[in-house]
Structures are given as C-alpha cells and as structure tokens.
C-alpha cells in the first residue's frame, strides 16, 4: 500500500490511518444508531514510520484507550499498545466511542506493559540520561477524540466532524541558547562608568532531577540537580568587547509549582576585585508575547534564546537582554479516514526461510481473512500456512507462512492474496533454494540426527518440538553442525541454524541412505530414509542408524527453563509471598536468585514477559532463604534484613517442561 509521505525537517513520517470497519448500521451517525446503547464497533489505526533522518526517530509506539461507548465520562480501557519499527506499517484496533490516542517516539523506557492512562502519565524520565540520549523522546496525545462512525470524527471540543486528524510529535525537552555580544563597560542610565566587568562563567540553577512523559507539575520536594556551570571565553578581538555563544543547551521540561522556584541563569564576573552576579530567569514569561504565557515554565519543544547586549548597572538584574521564545520543529503524523471495507497489513513482502518456524504478517480487517495461494502451490508440499486471530471478533491477527517439505529448487516468489470481504491485499512470499550439505558418514539414530532427546525416537514430534530440543543433554546431528569457516555463533549460518534434510532435499543432492525429517507413522516410531534421487523407505527411529544431511534453516528461539506469571502482585509481605504463587496451582513458586537475574537480563525475550515495573521483587533460594531482587542487585545476593521486613512485588515461576520420571 503506497502512502503519501510528509516531509518535515528532513524527517518523513507516513500516516496514522484511521480505517473504519464495515458493520451493520455503521454508515449512520451513532448518535441515533447503536453507540448510545454501548455497541462496540471496531475501528482500525495503521501507523507507518518512514525515517528520512534516523537521528530523529527510529520507532513509534501507539497507545490507545477508549470508552467504547458514547459516554465521554465513562472509564477508558486499553485497546491497543504497539511498537512500530521504521519502514513497517502496523495495525491497531480501537472502537467507536471516545478515544485517547498517544504516540511516543523513541520511548524512554519499555512501555509495553502500560494498561491505563494513569500509568502512562506517571512515567518519569531521568534528566541526566534523557538530555544525553543519542535520540530524544517525542510525545503527543489526542484526548477525547469522538469516533462516531465513518466520516464522523470529532476532536475534543469540536462541533463539526473532520475527515483528518493530526498528531504533531514534539520533543519532551526544550533548548536554550545564550549569546553574548556587548561592551564589558558598566553603563548606568546610558552613561559609561569607566568600570569594566571580566565575564567568567554562567550557571543554570534549579534543574529538576526528572521530567514526565506527559506534562506535569514538578514536585519541589524532589529537589534539583547540581548547578550546571559553563566557562565563558571571549572570542572578540575588540578591546573591552565580549562575544560568546553557548550553542544549544538542552533542558528538561520544568513546570514549577511556584514561580519562586523558577529556573534561572546566573552570570558571574569580576570588577575591581569584586564579584558581580547577574541573574536572568528562564521560561515562557521572559517573552510572554512569543510564548502566550506569563508562567515561568520550561515548556517542551520550545527554544529559549537570550541575546545579552549590555551591562546596565550593578544589580543582579542589570543586563540589557533580548529574549525570545519560539517553537522547535515538530513531526507531523496525519490520521486519515478510508472506506468502510478494508484490509491492512504491516508488510507486503514476507521472507519464508524456515521449514520449522512461521514468518508472520499482521493484519486488521472488517471480516474474516481468506488466503488465496497461486494455483500451482499446494499446502504441505510447497507451503504451510496458519491464520491466528487476536480474538473472537476476527478483526485482527496474523497470518504465518513456512516452507513446505517439497521446496528445493531455485529462489521463488509466490504472489498470495489476502481477502477480507471485498478488500484484498497481495503479498510477496519470498522462498529460497535449499542449501543442503553432506555432513559425513557417521551413523546415528533419528533423534540424534534431529538433535533431540532420545525419547523422540519413540514419540511423534512433528517438524520441530521445542521440549525435546531443550531436553537433549548433548548437541548432536544437525543441531551441532555448522560449516567450516563459519563462526558457531553466527546468527544465520552458525550452530542451531541447520536442520535435518527433507526427503526431497536428500534426493536433490543424490545422497546415499540418510534419515529424513519426515516421520512415517502416526505413533512416531518410524521415519523416512531416502537414497539416490528417488528411492524411499521407512525404518524404526530407535533401532536403526543412518547417515544424515543438514539444510540451512532458522535458529530456534531460545526459551527459558521456566515460565513467569503474567502480572505483578504488589505490596506483599514476606509472610504472604509464597502463598501468592501456591494459589496459582501446582508447580508455581517464588523464583530463585539465579532465575531472577535471568529474568532481569532477558525480559521480553526467550519466552519471558516484558512487563516488570516494580523496583523490588520477592524471591526464595533453594535453601529457603527469602531474597529481594532489585535493579542494582538482580540476584538478591545483597538482601538485607531491612528489605526482608518490607513489602515488595511477587512474580511466580514454574518449570516450562515437567520433570522426567
């Protein structure tokens, strides 16, 4: 789907499309049809980011909360929270009703676990790290967007519907520039005094320790960072004249509770051995005409500039200064309405590299999906496919594709059509020629050739079984293979990237008798053995040994030894911590220190959730000792009695695979 590009300051963002579902009665205004009764009608948003300047934004997160009814005061629930990579579309779902739409660029922390507007608004950003980041955080919100039906979208406070909305992403920081261009002589009431000031330094006072993702007043009791000091070095060759420019000084957003705590710039110099100090407040009120504000806020995405022109006296405010407040460049994300019948996908080309694992494309639609393969393609032999819906409405989900066991020849593209009602999208499925290697003459059982636990010789496993792969006590067969000259840790050709060849792949290399990945019988006791360019037989996996050949595939995802419960249980004492896990059922327990350290290192990968938001978690080592894991002590080895007597969060673990025997 080709989409219009919006070029803003060398940065290109392409769309946040609002696609309206085609359901009964949707064309009529929901004021009189359905919405007043709380009828839920899905609406889809599909953002796509194309970066013309990756130094600005590399990813976007879209979070949407909706009332799902016509009641603007009803509770808003999370309906979408998705991260969008550069150059890829994404499909999200919202509903007819009042919607809050948040777009975050370069999120400061993992926001995947955000479940309520309050959680989002409480996200704090450390000032020192946020100002030194290689990419600044961008943020914008559209609140109380009233989606009534197709072509009836009302921004907050609007009395007429619009067909296009806009989110203008803003940096969550501001910038300050200070320029000196002045005579160093003090002039009182315009009269030279013959006294000159040697300007030495300037410093910023009252820099908050943190700011918020969504604008919020700063609590003064949190304190401030140390003053930020700048040395002033004269760049003027003219006698008794001083010039210096600071360049961009980045500032956190700062909304003080009281103007007496406003941020100030203090300029220091000496004259006749006396220290002279000049103080300039920084904020919107330094030019209320530009800023339209008399508050001393440091407002995000603004540029504050001071041009110091003269020294007009001996007091702290005795400087002639030209002050300006201007906007910083924004990144525009349009939201447009399309027709009632729609189908949207997050990419048009899918690389289908694996026989064992699906490659997915996500979709949103207004009716269940159909997949139309080319006439010459058969399911099983040439392609495997699965459709996985997100929920029973079948309005979104993903389609997965993997290689069939009969593909061996040249690289090929299958043009496949996804259909939803009258809408359709073509996908290019890129398949590659099999790369199969003669591994050698070593004779092994079928399980050894697959790299499995030996029990796989007695049970049907299918093309891939992660439990048997995990239970293997040694690496054998194609699991252990990687080509000479390739690093075993290479992500695409190293150890683990190879699998046992199929019947057709063995035939293609005219192999002598060799195991095939395909099993023969339903009870899994036999597998196929191929030879030559067309000969095939079956034999018992356990009792017979044959050679094997390996084909390049995709490395299996690493899975942790244990699974983790889905959500935090907070404010738990030591006495109650274990019972939280016991109540989940058989096998659930508190994690050990080793397991907690693994979770801290691998959250969001290896089959682990990524929604850990507490500062401290209960654990229990095998000797029965209670421990508390924190970011600074992830294995809980430094747990103190004071921590053990406190309240912390519980997450429980359970072995991924039950013990054998």
C-alpha positions in Angstrom: 0.0 0.0 0.0 1.7 3.2 -1.2 1.2 6.0 1.2 1.7 9.7 0.9 4.9 10.9 2.6 5.1 14.0 4.8 8.5 15.7 4.8 9.2 17.8 7.9 12.8 19.0 8.5 14.5 16.1 6.7 12.2 13.6 8.5 9.5 11.6 6.9 6.5 10.1 8.7 3.9 8.3 6.8 0.4 8.1 8.2 -1.6 7.1 11.1 -4.6 5.9 9.1 -8.0 5.5 10.8 -9.7 2.7 9.0 -13.4 2.3 9.8 -14.9 -1.2 10.0 -17.9 -2.1 7.8 -20.6 -3.4 10.1 -24.4 -3.1 10.1 -25.5 0.4 10.6 -22.1 2.0 10.7 -22.8 4.5 7.9 -25.5 6.2 10.1 -24.5 8.6 12.8 -24.0 6.7 16.0 -25.8 9.4 18.0 -29.0 7.7 16.7 -27.8 4.3 15.9 -26.0 1.9 18.2 -23.4 3.8 20.1 -25.8 5.2 22.6 -26.5 1.6 23.6 -22.8 0.9 24.1 -22.5 -1.0 20.9 -18.8 -1.8 20.2 -17.8 -1.3 16.6 -14.1 -1.7 15.7 -12.1 1.0 14.1 -8.5 0.4 13.0 -5.5 2.6 13.1 -2.5 1.7 11.0 0.7 3.8 11.5 3.7 3.6 9.3 7.0 5.3 10.0 9.5 6.0 7.3 12.5 7.8 8.6 14.3 10.2 6.3 16.6 11.1 9.2 17.1 8.2 11.6 18.9 10.6 14.0 15.4 11.9 14.9 13.1 8.9 15.4 13.7 5.3 14.9 10.5 3.8 16.3 7.0 4.8 17.4 4.7 3.4 20.0 0.9 3.9 19.6 -1.2 3.5 22.7 -5.0 3.9 22.6 -7.6 4.0 25.3 -11.3 4.0 24.5 -14.6 4.3 26.4 -16.1 2.1 23.6 -19.4 3.9 24.3 -20.9 7.3 23.6 -20.4 8.3 27.3 -17.5 10.8 27.4 -17.2 10.3 31.1 -17.0 6.5 31.0 -13.9 4.7 32.0 -11.3 4.3 29.2 -9.8 0.9 28.7 -6.7 -0.1 26.9 -7.5 -1.3 23.3 -4.0 -1.1 21.7 -0.4 -0.7 22.8 2.0 -1.5 19.9 5.6 -0.6 18.9 6.2 0.2 15.3 9.6 -0.2 13.7 11.0 2.1 11.0 9.6 1.3 7.5 6.9 -1.0 8.7 3.2 -0.5 9.0 1.3 -1.7 12.0 -2.4 -2.4 12.6 -4.0 -1.5 15.8 -7.7 -1.7 16.9 -9.9 0.9 18.6 -13.6 1.4 18.9 -16.5 3.7 18.2 -16.6 6.0 21.3 -14.3 8.5 23.0 -10.6 7.7 22.3 -7.3 8.9 23.8 -4.5 8.4 21.3 -0.9 8.6 22.5 2.1 8.5 20.1 5.6 8.1 21.6 8.8 8.3 19.5 12.0 6.7 21.0 10.2 5.6 24.2 12.4 6.3 27.3 11.5 3.0 28.9 9.7 -0.1 27.8 6.0 1.0 27.7 4.7 -2.4 26.5 3.1 -3.0 29.9 1.1 0.2 30.1 -2.5 -0.6 30.9 -4.1 2.7 31.9 -3.8 6.4 31.2 -2.6 7.0 34.8 0.3 4.6 34.3 1.4 6.5 31.2 1.1 9.9 32.8 3.3 8.7 35.8 6.2 7.8 33.6 9.3 9.8 34.8 12.4 10.5 32.8 15.8 11.0 34.5 17.1 14.4 33.4 20.7 13.4 33.1 20.1 10.4 30.9 17.3 12.0 28.8 19.4 15.0 27.9 22.4 12.9 26.9 20.5 10.3 24.9 21.5 9.8 21.3 17.9 10.2 20.3 15.4 12.4 22.1 12.0 11.2 23.2 9.0 12.5 21.2 5.4 12.6 22.5 2.0 13.8 21.7 -1.6 13.0 22.8 -5.0 13.5 21.3 -7.6 13.2 24.1 -11.3 12.6 23.9 -11.5 12.0 20.1 -15.1 11.2 19.5 -15.3 8.5 16.8 -19.0 8.1 15.9 -18.9 6.4 12.6 -17.3 6.5 9.2 -16.5 10.2 8.4 -17.8 11.3 11.8 -14.8 12.1 13.9 -14.8 15.0 16.4 -11.7 16.3 18.0 -12.2 17.4 21.6 -14.4 20.5 21.8 -15.2 20.4 18.0 -18.8 20.9 16.9 -18.3 19.7 13.4 -16.8 16.4 12.2 -13.4 16.2 10.4 -12.0 13.7 7.9 -8.4 14.2 9.0 -6.7 14.5 12.4 -3.1 15.4 13.0 -0.7 14.4 15.7 2.3 16.7 15.8 5.1 14.9 17.7 7.1 17.1 20.0 10.4 16.6 21.8 9.8 16.2 25.5 12.7 18.6 26.2 13.4 22.2 25.4 16.6 24.0 24.4 18.3 27.2 25.5 20.8 29.3 23.6 22.7 32.2 25.1 24.7 34.8 23.1 26.9 37.5 24.5 27.7 40.5 22.2 28.4 43.5 24.4 30.8 46.1 25.8 32.2 45.0 29.1 31.9 48.5 30.5 29.1 49.2 33.0 26.8 51.9 31.8 24.3 53.4 34.3 21.3 55.2 32.8 23.2 55.1 29.5 26.3 56.8 30.9 29.7 55.0 30.8 31.2 54.5 34.3 34.8 53.6 33.3 34.4 50.3 35.2 34.7 47.0 33.2 33.5 43.5 34.1 35.5 40.5 33.4 32.8 37.9 32.5 34.0 34.5 33.7 31.1 31.9 33.9 27.4 31.3 33.9 25.4 28.6 35.6 21.9 27.1 35.4 20.1 26.7 38.8 17.1 24.6 39.7 17.4 21.9 37.1 14.8 19.2 38.0 16.0 15.7 38.6 13.4 14.3 36.3 10.5 15.2 34.0 7.4 13.4 32.9 6.5 11.8 29.6 3.1 13.6 29.8 3.4 17.2 31.0 3.1 17.5 34.8 4.0 20.0 37.6 7.3 19.2 39.2 7.2 18.4 42.9 9.8 20.7 44.6 10.4 18.3 47.4 12.1 16.0 44.9 15.0 18.5 44.8 17.3 19.6 42.0 20.4 18.6 40.2 23.7 20.3 40.9 24.1 23.6 39.1 25.3 23.3 35.6 28.3 25.6 35.0 29.7 27.0 31.8 33.0 28.8 31.4 32.8 32.0 29.4 35.7 32.5 26.9 35.9 35.8 25.0 36.0 35.3 21.2 36.2 39.0 20.4 39.4 40.7 19.3 38.0 44.1 20.0 39.2 45.8 23.2 36.6 45.9 26.1 34.2 43.9 24.0 32.9 40.4 24.8 31.4 37.8 22.5 30.5 34.2 23.2 27.8 31.8 22.1 26.6 28.7 24.0 25.1 26.7 21.2 22.2 24.5 22.1 21.8 23.8 25.8 19.1 21.1 26.3 16.7 21.5 29.2 14.1 19.1 30.7 10.5 20.3 30.7 10.0 22.0 34.0 6.6 23.2 35.3 7.4 24.7 38.8 4.7 24.6 41.5 5.6 28.2 42.4 7.5 30.9 40.4 9.9 31.4 43.2 11.4 28.1 42.2 11.8 29.1 38.5 14.9 28.1 36.7 17.5 30.9 36.5 20.7 31.6 34.7 23.3 33.2 36.9 26.2 35.1 35.2 29.4 35.8 37.1 32.2 38.2 36.6 34.7 40.4 38.5 35.2 44.1 38.5 38.0 45.7 40.6 38.2 42.6 42.7 34.5 42.5 43.4 32.4 39.5 42.2 29.5 40.7 40.1 26.4 38.4 39.7 23.6 38.9 37.2 20.6 36.7 37.3 18.2 36.0 34.5 15.0 33.9 34.9 14.4 31.3 32.2 10.9 30.3 31.0 7.9 31.3 29.0 7.3 34.6 30.8 10.7 36.0 29.6 8.8 36.8 26.4 5.1 36.4 27.1 4.2 37.8 23.6 6.0 35.0 21.9 5.0 32.3 24.4 1.5 33.5 25.1 2.2 32.7 28.8 3.1 34.6 31.9 4.1 31.4 33.7 7.8 30.6 34.3 7.5 27.2 32.7 10.2 25.5 30.7 7.8 24.1 28.1 8.7 21.1 26.0 9.7 21.5 22.3 10.4 25.2 22.8 13.6 27.2 22.0 14.5 29.8 24.6 17.2 32.3 23.4 18.9 35.1 25.3 20.9 37.8 23.5 22.9 39.8 26.1 23.5 43.3 24.8 24.9 45.5 27.6 25.6 45.8 31.3 23.4 48.5 32.7 24.3 48.7 36.4 25.5 46.9 39.5 22.3 45.0 40.5 21.5 41.3 39.8 19.1 42.3 37.0 21.3 45.0 35.4 21.6 43.4 32.0 20.1 44.5 28.7 18.8 41.3 27.2 16.7 40.5 24.1 14.7 37.4 24.9 12.9 35.1 22.5 10.7 32.1 22.9 10.0 30.1 19.7 8.7 26.7 18.8 11.0 23.8 17.9 10.3 21.7 14.7 7.5 19.2 15.1 7.0 15.9 13.3 3.6 15.6 11.7 1.6 12.3 11.8 -1.7 12.6 9.8 -4.7 10.5 10.6 -7.0 9.9 7.6 -10.3 8.1 7.1 -10.6 5.4 4.5 -13.6 3.5 3.1 -15.8 1.2 5.1 -14.4 -2.1 3.8 -10.8 -2.5 4.5 -7.8 -4.8 4.9 -4.5 -3.6 6.2 -1.2 -5.4 6.6 2.1 -4.5 8.3 4.3 -5.5 5.3 3.9 -6.7 1.7 7.0 -9.0 1.4 7.5 -12.0 3.7 10.7 -13.9 3.7 9.8 -17.5 4.2 13.1 -19.1 5.2 12.1 -21.8 7.6 10.5 -25.2 7.4 10.2 -25.2 11.2 9.0 -21.7 12.2 6.4 -19.4 10.7 7.2 -16.0 9.3 4.2 -13.7 10.1 2.4 -10.7 8.6 -0.1 -8.8 10.8 -3.5 -7.6 9.6 -6.6 -5.7 10.5 -9.8 -6.2 8.6 -13.6 -5.9 8.8 -14.4 -9.5 8.0 -12.6 -12.9 8.5 -9.5 -13.4 6.3 -9.2 -15.7 3.3 -5.8 -16.7 1.8 -5.7 -17.3 -1.9 -2.5 -19.1 -2.9 -1.3 -19.4 -6.6 -3.0 -22.3 -8.4 0.3 -24.2 -8.6 1.0 -24.1 -4.9 -0.2 -26.9 -2.6 -0.4 -26.7 1.1 2.0 -29.1 2.7 4.3 -29.9 -0.2 5.2 -26.3 -1.1 3.9 -24.1 1.7 2.5 -24.3 5.2 0.1 -21.6 6.5 -1.7 -20.6 9.6 -4.2 -17.9 10.5 -4.2 -16.7 14.1 -6.8 -14.1 15.1 -6.4 -11.9 18.1 -9.8 -12.6 19.5 -13.3 -13.9 18.6 -14.2 -10.8 16.6 -11.7 -11.9 13.9 -11.0 -8.3 13.1 -7.2 -8.5 13.5 -4.4 -11.1 13.9 -1.6 -12.6 11.9 -1.0 -15.0 9.0 2.1 -17.2 9.2 3.9 -19.0 6.4 6.6 -21.6 6.4 8.2 -23.7 3.7 6.7 -27.0 2.6 8.8 -30.1 2.6 8.9 -30.3 -1.2 10.7 -27.0 -1.9 14.3 -27.5 -3.1 14.9 -25.6 -6.3 15.5 -22.0 -7.3 14.6 -18.9 -5.4 11.0 -18.2 -6.0 8.3 -15.6 -5.1 4.7 -16.8 -4.6 2.2 -13.9 -5.0 -0.5 -14.6 -2.5 -3.7 -12.7 -2.0 -5.3 -11.9 1.4 -9.0 -11.2 1.2 -11.5 -9.7 3.7 -15.0 -9.2 2.3 -14.4 -7.0 -0.9 -11.0 -5.8 0.2 -7.8 -7.6 -0.8 -4.0 -7.2 -0.5 -1.3 -9.0 -2.4 1.7 -10.4 -0.5 5.0 -11.5 -2.0 6.2 -14.7 -0.3 10.0 -15.0 -0.9 11.2 -18.6 -0.7 14.9 -19.6 -1.2 16.6 -22.5 -2.8 17.5 -25.2 -0.2 21.1 -25.3 0.8 21.8 -28.9 1.9 25.2 -30.2 3.0 26.6 -33.7 3.1 27.6 -33.9 6.7 29.5 -37.2 6.7 29.3 -40.9 7.1 28.6 -41.0 10.8 25.6 -43.3 11.5 23.1 -42.1 14.2 19.6 -42.6 15.3 16.9 -40.4 14.0 16.7 -38.4 17.3 20.5 -37.9 17.2 20.2 -36.6 13.6 17.5 -34.1 14.7 19.4 -33.0 17.8 16.7 -34.3 20.1 16.4 -36.1 23.4 16.4 -39.9 22.7 12.7 -40.1 23.8 11.9 -38.6 20.4 12.6 -42.0 18.8 9.5 -43.3 20.5 7.1 -40.4 20.1 5.9 -38.4 17.1 7.4 -35.0 17.3 6.5 -33.2 14.1 8.8 -30.9 12.2 10.0 -29.3 15.4 9.5 -30.0 19.1 11.0 -27.4 21.5 10.6 -29.6 24.5 12.7 -32.5 23.0 15.2 -30.0 21.7 15.5 -28.5 25.2 15.8 -31.9 26.9 18.7 -33.1 24.9 21.8 -33.4 27.1 24.2 -33.1 24.2 24.3 -31.4 20.9 24.2 -33.9 18.1 23.3 -34.2 14.4 22.2 -31.1 12.5 21.8 -29.2 15.8 25.6 -29.3 16.3 26.5 -28.7 12.7 27.9 -25.5 11.2 30.1 -25.1 8.0 33.8 -24.9 8.2 34.9 -21.3 8.2 31.7 -20.1 9.9 31.7 -18.9 13.5 29.5 -21.2 15.5 27.7 -18.2 17.0 26.8 -16.7 13.6 23.1 -15.8 13.7 22.2 -17.0 10.2 24.7 -19.9 9.5 26.1 -20.9 12.8 25.2 -23.7 15.2 21.5 -24.2 15.6 20.7 -22.7 12.1 20.7 -26.1 10.4 18.1 -28.9 10.5 17.7 -32.4 9.1 17.1 -32.5 5.4 13.7 -33.5 3.9 13.1 -36.4 1.5 13.2 -34.1 -1.5 16.3 -32.3 -0.2 18.2 -35.6 0.2 17.1 -36.6 -3.3 18.3 -33.3 -4.7 21.8 -34.0 -3.6 21.6 -37.7 -4.6 22.5 -38.8 -1.1 23.2 -42.3 0.0 20.8 -43.8 2.6 20.0 -41.0 5.0 17.5 -40.0 7.6 14.7 -37.6 6.6 13.0 -35.1 8.8 9.6 -36.5 7.9 8.1 -39.2 10.2 6.4 -42.2 8.7 3.7 -43.3 11.1 1.2 -41.7 13.4 2.6 -43.2 16.5 6.1 -41.8 15.6 8.1 -44.9 15.9 9.3 -44.7 12.3 10.8 -42.1 10.0 11.6 -42.0 6.3 15.0 -43.0 4.9 15.9 -41.7 1.4 18.6 -42.8 -1.1 19.7 -41.8 -4.5 17.5 -39.4 -6.5 14.1 -41.0 -5.9 14.3 -44.0 -3.6 12.4 -44.1 -0.3 11.8 -46.5 2.6 10.8 -46.3 6.2 12.6 -47.6 9.3 12.4 -47.6 13.1 13.9 -44.4 14.5 15.2 -46.0 17.7 16.8 -49.3 16.5 18.4 -48.3 13.2 21.2 -45.9 12.4 21.8 -44.0 9.2 23.8 -41.0 8.0 22.2 -37.6 7.8 22.4 -34.4 5.8 21.7 -30.8 7.0 19.8 -28.0 5.4 20.0 -24.3 6.3 17.0 -23.1 8.2 16.4 -20.5 11.0 17.9 -20.9 14.5 15.2 -21.9 17.1 14.3 -19.2 19.6 15.9 -19.6 22.9 13.4 -20.4 25.6 13.9 -20.1 29.4 13.8 -23.2 31.6 10.8 -21.7 33.3 7.7 -19.6 32.6 6.8 -16.5 34.5 3.3 -15.4 35.8 1.7 -12.7 33.7 1.4 -9.7 36.1 2.8 -8.1 39.2 1.2 -8.6 42.6 2.4 -5.6 44.6 2.8 -4.6 48.3 3.3 -8.2 49.6 5.0 -9.1 52.9 7.4 -11.9 53.3 4.8 -14.0 55.2 2.4 -13.9 52.2 4.8 -14.0 49.3 4.9 -17.8 48.9 1.2 -18.2 49.1 0.6 -15.9 46.2 2.4 -18.5 44.0 0.9 -21.5 45.6 -2.6 -20.1 44.8 -1.7 -20.2 41.1 -1.7 -24.0 41.1 0.7 -26.9 41.0 4.4 -26.2 40.3 4.2 -22.4 40.8 6.7 -20.9 43.3 8.9 -17.9 44.0 11.9 -17.6 41.8 15.5 -18.2 43.0 18.1 -15.5 42.8 19.6 -17.2 39.7 16.2 -17.2 38.0 15.5 -13.6 38.9 18.9 -12.5 37.5 18.0 -14.3 34.2 14.7 -12.5 34.0 16.3 -9.1 34.5 18.7 -9.8 31.7 16.2 -11.4 29.3 12.8 -9.8 29.9 10.8 -9.6 26.7 12.8 -12.4 25.0 13.3 -16.2 25.5 9.6 -16.7 26.2 9.5 -14.3 29.1 7.1 -11.4 29.6 8.3 -7.8 29.5 6.0 -6.1 31.9 8.2 -5.8 35.0 7.6 -2.4 36.6 8.4 -2.8 40.3 11.6 -1.7 41.9 11.8 -4.9 44.0 10.7 -8.5 43.8 10.4 -11.3 46.3 12.5 -14.5 45.7 13.3 -17.6 47.6 16.5 -19.6 47.2 16.6 -23.4 47.3 17.8 -23.3 50.9 14.6 -21.5 51.9 16.2 -18.1 52.3 13.9 -15.2 51.2 15.7 -12.6 49.0 14.7 -9.4 47.3 15.8 -8.6 43.7 16.4 -5.1 42.6 17.9 -3.4 39.5 21.1 -2.9 41.4 21.1 -6.4 42.9 19.2 -8.6 40.4 20.0 -11.9 42.1 19.1 -10.7 45.5 22.5 -11.7 47.0 22.8 -8.4 48.9 19.4 -8.6 50.5 19.3 -7.0 54.0 17.0 -7.7 56.9 15.5 -4.3 56.4 14.5 -5.4 52.9 13.1 -8.7 54.2 10.9 -6.8 56.6 9.5 -4.6 53.9 6.8 -5.0 51.2 7.7 -6.0 47.7 6.2 -7.3 44.5 5.6 -11.0 43.6 6.1 -12.7 40.3 6.0 -16.5 40.2 7.8 -19.1 38.1 7.1 -22.7 37.0 9.2 -25.1 35.1 8.5 -24.9 31.3 8.6 -28.6 31.0 7.6 -31.1 33.7 10.5 -33.2 35.1 11.0 -36.7 33.7 10.4 -39.7 35.9 
